[in-house]
Amino acid sequence: MISSKSSESLGNDAYEWLIAAITSFRIPTNSQISENKLAVQLGVSRTPVREALKRLESEGLVKRGDAGRFTVAMLSAKDVDEAMDLLMLCDTYMFQRAAQNFTKKEIDTLRKAAKDMARAADAADREGWSTSDHVFHETIMVAANNQLIAETARVTRRRIQRFWARSASGAKDLVTCSAEHTEIAESIAHGDLPAIKKAVEAHLGHLRINMHEIVAATAPFFGS
């Protein structure tokens, strides 16, 4: 339950709670979200819950039906392509900019995150992998120092990885994906901007293929 806080923070609290619940699949895909039940569960009024749901709707994690009820969204093939196109632009810019700003300490953090991802992949530890992946990307976004692009990339990646990290395809490709992150980290560490662009394109191209496989496999169950 959300503790008592100032009214302006309640919407953010509800939003963060929903993000965690949706991306961890505590609220499964295609599930209907009851504003009343959620408000009671979180100990808040319906207003911050509705504001949080509207925000999530704009980010594509929930959708609103004709009756105004919210459900957890599934991706379409078009959603995948749009998200991957946007990530390609955002990540190429941020990774190249980060390479120009990185300190030795940040490079060490990035390399460690890549190694931790590889170890988690070898152990089939999805949660550990996701945690290290988060550190990897947050380290880059801090160094890139552009909050608008960072938040755009963060929201877009969350939509994709919500499905990929928990899928059979994602589990199968954790090792390959970790190797791609290691290549990106080394390209950034050496400040090799063309190599960064090439590594980002290869990684996101691979992710795009996987996501299309996931959407195609789940379409019969969700009527897509």
C-alpha positions in Angstrom: 0.0 0.0 0.0 1.2 3.5 -0.8 2.0 5.5 2.3 0.4 8.9 3.1 2.2 11.6 1.0 1.5 15.0 -0.5 -1.3 15.0 -3.1 1.1 15.9 -5.9 3.2 12.7 -5.4 0.3 10.3 -5.2 -0.1 10.1 -9.0 3.6 9.3 -9.4 3.4 6.7 -6.7 0.5 5.0 -8.5 2.3 5.2 -11.8 5.5 3.6 -10.4 3.5 0.9 -8.7 1.7 0.1 -11.9 4.9 0.1 -13.9 6.4 -2.5 -11.6 3.2 -4.6 -11.6 2.9 -4.6 -15.4 6.5 -5.1 -16.3 6.8 -8.0 -13.7 3.6 -9.5 -15.0 1.9 -9.4 -11.7 -0.8 -7.8 -13.8 -0.8 -10.0 -16.9 -1.2 -8.9 -20.5 -4.8 -8.3 -21.6 -5.9 -8.0 -18.0 -8.5 -5.4 -17.2 -7.5 -2.9 -14.5 -10.2 -1.8 -12.0 -9.7 1.7 -10.9 -11.8 1.2 -7.8 -10.0 -1.9 -6.7 -6.6 -0.4 -7.4 -7.5 2.7 -5.5 -8.5 0.6 -2.5 -5.4 -1.5 -2.8 -3.1 1.5 -2.9 -5.0 3.5 -0.3 -5.6 6.5 -2.5 -8.6 8.0 -4.3 -9.4 7.2 -8.0 -8.0 10.4 -9.2 -4.2 9.6 -8.9 -5.0 6.1 -10.2 -6.7 7.5 -13.3 -3.9 10.0 -13.9 -1.4 7.1 -13.7 -3.4 5.0 -16.2 -3.6 7.9 -18.6 0.1 8.3 -18.5 0.6 4.6 -19.1 -1.8 4.8 -22.0 0.3 7.5 -23.6 3.3 5.2 -23.2 1.5 2.3 -24.7 1.6 0.0 -21.7 -2.2 0.1 -21.2 -5.1 0.7 -23.6 -8.6 2.1 -23.1 -11.6 0.3 -24.6 -14.9 1.8 -25.8 -16.3 1.6 -22.3 -13.4 3.6 -21.0 -11.9 0.6 -19.1 -8.2 0.1 -19.1 -6.4 -3.2 -20.0 -2.8 -4.1 -20.2 -1.7 -3.8 -23.8 -0.2 -6.3 -26.2 2.1 -5.1 -29.0 1.3 -5.3 -32.7 3.9 -5.8 -35.4 3.5 -2.0 -36.2 4.1 -1.1 -32.6 7.4 -3.2 -32.7 8.7 -1.5 -35.8 7.8 2.0 -34.5 9.5 1.3 -31.2 12.6 -0.1 -32.7 12.9 2.8 -35.2 12.7 5.2 -32.3 15.2 3.3 -30.2 17.6 3.2 -33.1 17.7 7.0 -33.2 17.7 7.5 -29.5 20.3 4.9 -28.6 22.7 5.8 -31.4 22.7 9.4 -30.3 23.0 8.7 -26.6 25.6 6.0 -26.9 27.8 8.2 -29.1 27.4 11.2 -26.8 28.1 9.1 -23.7 31.3 7.9 -25.3 32.5 11.6 -25.5 31.5 12.3 -21.9 32.4 9.1 -20.0 34.8 9.1 -17.1 37.0 6.1 -16.3 34.7 5.3 -13.4 31.7 5.2 -15.6 33.5 3.1 -18.2 34.3 0.6 -15.4 30.7 0.6 -14.3 29.5 -0.1 -17.9 32.0 -2.9 -18.4 31.0 -4.5 -15.1 27.3 -4.3 -16.0 28.1 -6.1 -19.3 30.1 -8.8 -17.5 27.3 -9.2 -15.0 24.8 -9.6 -17.8 26.9 -12.3 -19.4 27.2 -14.2 -16.0 23.4 -13.9 -15.5 22.8 -15.2 -19.0 25.0 -18.2 -18.5 23.0 -19.0 -15.3 19.7 -18.4 -17.0 19.0 -15.7 -14.4 16.5 -13.4 -16.1 16.0 -11.2 -13.1 19.7 -10.7 -12.6 20.1 -10.1 -16.3 17.4 -7.4 -16.3 18.9 -5.7 -13.3 22.4 -5.5 -14.9 20.8 -4.3 -18.2 19.1 -1.5 -16.3 22.5 -0.4 -14.8 24.1 -0.6 -18.3 21.5 1.7 -19.9 21.1 4.1 -17.0 24.9 4.6 -16.9 24.9 5.5 -20.5 21.9 7.8 -20.2 23.5 9.7 -17.3 26.7 10.2 -19.2 24.7 11.3 -22.4 23.1 14.1 -20.2 20.0 14.6 -22.3 16.9 13.9 -20.1 14.3 14.3 -22.8 15.9 11.7 -25.1 16.8 9.4 -22.1 13.2 9.3 -20.9 11.9 8.6 -24.5 14.3 5.7 -24.7 13.5 4.5 -21.2 9.7 4.4 -21.9 10.2 2.8 -25.4 12.6 0.1 -24.1 10.3 -0.7 -21.2 7.5 -1.5 -23.7 9.7 -3.9 -25.7 11.6 -5.6 -22.9 8.4 -6.2 -20.9 7.7 -8.9 -23.5 11.1 -9.9 -24.6 12.8 -10.5 -21.3 10.1 -13.0 -20.2 9.6 -14.8 -23.5 11.1 -18.1 -24.6 12.8 -16.2 -27.4 14.3 -13.7 -24.9 15.6 -16.5 -22.6 17.2 -18.3 -25.6 19.0 -15.1 -26.7 20.2 -13.8 -23.4 23.8 -15.0 -24.1 23.8 -13.4 -27.6 22.3 -10.2 -26.3 24.9 -10.0 -23.5 27.7 -10.4 -26.1 26.2 -7.5 -28.1 26.2 -5.3 -24.9 29.8 -6.2 -24.3 30.7 -5.1 -27.9 28.7 -1.9 -27.4 30.5 -1.2 -24.1 34.0 -1.7 -25.7 33.1 0.6 -28.6 32.0 3.3 -26.1 35.1 2.8 -24.0 37.3 3.3 -27.1 35.2 6.3 -28.3 34.8 4.7 -31.6 31.6 6.4 -32.9 31.2 4.4 -36.2 31.7 1.2 -34.3 29.0 2.3 -31.7 26.5 3.0 -34.5 27.2 -0.4 -36.1 26.9 -2.3 -32.8 23.7 -0.5 -31.9 22.2 -1.3 -35.4 23.2 -5.0 -35.1 21.8 -5.3 -31.5 18.5 -3.6 -32.2 18.1 -5.4 -35.5 18.4 -8.7 -33.7 15.9 -7.5 -31.1 13.4 -6.5 -33.8 13.5 -10.0 -35.3 12.9 -11.5 -31.9 10.0 -9.2 -31.1 8.3 -9.9 -34.4 8.6 -13.6 -33.6 7.0 -13.0 -30.1 4.1 -10.9 -31.6 3.4 -13.5 -34.3 3.4 -16.3 -31.7 1.0 -14.6 -29.3 -1.3 -13.0 -31.9 -3.7 -16.0 -32.0 -4.2 -15.8 -28.3 -5.0 -12.0 -28.2 -6.8 -11.6 -31.5 -4.1 -9.5 -33.1 
